[in-house]
Amino acid sequence: MTEKKPWYLSKTVWSAAISVVATLGGMLGLPVGAVDQVLLTDAVLQSVAAVAGVFAIFGRVTATHALK
């Protein structure tokens, strides 16, 4: 494994975070039993990728210096 990626694109990180949130939600009495954590993780990853793409486009459009 030589390629690196940002932490927010890691399925492992998002799965763990969603698992923690679901567990805490259950402890607080929220009905989280019906939530499919795999589908939720995929939805979150897709959302993060979409937001990252929007920021990349925005950054390039508003940049004041050319790329070398």
C-alpha positions in Angstrom: 0.0 0.0 0.0 2.1 2.9 -1.3 -0.6 5.4 -2.4 -1.9 7.9 0.1 -5.3 9.5 0.3 -6.9 12.0 2.7 -8.4 10.5 5.9 -11.9 11.6 4.9 -11.9 9.3 1.8 -11.2 6.2 4.0 -14.1 3.8 4.2 -12.6 2.4 7.4 -12.6 5.8 9.1 -16.2 6.6 8.1 -17.4 3.1 9.0 -15.8 3.5 12.5 -17.2 7.0 12.9 -20.7 5.9 11.9 -20.5 2.9 14.2 -19.5 5.1 17.1 -22.4 7.6 16.3 -24.9 4.7 16.0 -23.7 3.2 19.3 -24.0 6.6 21.1 -27.4 7.2 19.5 -28.6 3.8 20.9 -27.2 4.7 24.3 -29.2 8.0 24.2 -32.4 6.2 23.3 -32.5 7.0 19.6 -33.9 4.2 17.4 -30.8 3.3 15.3 -31.5 -0.5 15.0 -33.2 -0.1 11.5 -30.2 1.9 10.1 -28.1 -0.1 7.7 -24.6 1.1 8.6 -23.1 -0.1 5.3 -25.5 1.9 3.2 -25.1 4.9 5.5 -21.3 4.7 5.2 -21.6 4.6 1.4 -24.0 7.6 1.4 -21.6 9.6 3.6 -18.6 8.7 1.4 -20.5 9.8 -1.7 -21.5 13.1 0.0 -17.9 13.7 1.1 -16.6 13.1 -2.4 -19.2 15.4 -3.9 -18.4 18.2 -1.5 -14.7 17.7 -2.1 -15.3 18.0 -5.9 -17.3 21.2 -5.4 -14.5 22.7 -3.3 -11.9 21.7 -5.9 -13.8 23.4 -8.7 -14.5 26.5 -6.5 -10.8 26.7 -5.6 -9.7 26.5 -9.2 -12.2 29.0 -10.4 -11.4 31.5 -7.7 -7.6 31.0 -7.8 -5.5 34.0 -8.5 -2.4 32.2 -9.8 -1.9 29.9 -12.7 -0.8 26.3 -12.3 2.8 25.4 -13.2 
